[in-house]
Amino acid sequence: MDPTLLELLLSPGLRIAAFFWGTLWGSFANVVIYRVPLGLSVLRPRSRCPSCETPIAWYDNVPILSYLLLRGKCRHCDAPFALRYLLVELLAGLLSFATYMLYVVTPLLEGGGIEGLLAWQVWFFFCLALVVITFTDLDVWIIPNEVVLPMAGVGLVLACWQPELIGVETVPAVIAGLSGLGLVAGIRWIYLKWRDIEAIGLGDGKLLLMVGFFGGPMAIAWTLGAGALQGLIVSVPMLLRGETIANTDLQDVHGDDPELGEEDPDAGVMGQRVPFGPFLALAALEFVLLRGQIDKIFTWLISPG
């Protein structure tokens, strides 16, 4: 590799640029989180204040900086903007930086080539999809098909034609994704048939489909195991205190929809108003960022002796 290019890719400036690249997409992710559940276009119209409906100027829409300078309020009516906007932009920036370090900087330091740039973008957008899924599920108890299915399609294409880019073999990845979806569909069917309750949403299965196509069997095993454990750790104290971390007034969101507007008291983690999707997404995110360590854990677990 050209020494000048290598020096550029390893420079602090490119790492900072990777962070700001992520915040730009984090701003777009906020649009997706808000508009997709409402059936609105994510491209038009321009972003506007939800209170006074004044279009937001470009200089008031700079990720992170504008929120801080305006103290989280609309310039025109002083209505507060949700803290989520800042959190999503910051999280997206950090994930872009982290995946740049993992898939570009580390391989370059180990003698690799620039192919890590493509891997960085693939895994960054995978992580960004997990962020969108998490906040949407917390808000409206939906894992949007508009996000999870296209990403699952990308994962399937990569698993079939560029498996080395995502570090999986084609057949195990396809089997893992379909198995994750099938497992959730099976659990859902059993509970609906024998207890007449929706124990788990089919969106969780679609999320596992996406995770399996990208990460293979190990990703599915980790996402299910760690996701369930983390869900229990959070939901048990909430069960004792009678609290929730998600929006429970689904009637406000879904109206009279017979499937989405009704609250099932037995849904969620341990029957609490805690969606399972965010915990699956968190575990999948852990898999991306800690894949080397997780691989060692599984190797230790399955190795004889």
HELIX and SHEET records of a PDB file:
HELIX    1   1 PRO A    3  LEU A    9  1                                   7    
HELIX    2   2 PRO A   12  ARG A   35  1                                  24    
HELIX    3   3 VAL A   36  LEU A   38  5                                   3    
HELIX    4   4 TRP A   58  ASP A   60  5                                   3    
HELIX    5   5 LEU A   65  LEU A   69  1                                   5    
HELIX    6   6 LEU A   83  TYR A  100  1                                  18    
HELIX    7   7 MET A  101  VAL A  105  3                                   5    
HELIX    8   8 THR A  106  LEU A  109  1                                   4    
HELIX    9   9 GLY A  116  VAL A  140  1                                  25    
HELIX   10  10 ASN A  145  TRP A  161  1                                  17    
HELIX   11  11 PRO A  163  ILE A  166  1                                   4    
HELIX   12  12 THR A  170  TRP A  194  1                                  25    
HELIX   13  13 LEU A  202  ARG A  241  1                                  40    
HELIX   14  14 LEU A  250  HIS A  254  1                                   5    
HELIX   15  15 VAL A  269  GLY A  271  5                                   3    
HELIX   16  16 GLY A  277  LEU A  289  1                                  13    
HELIX   17  17 ARG A  291  ILE A  302  1                                  12    
END                                                                             
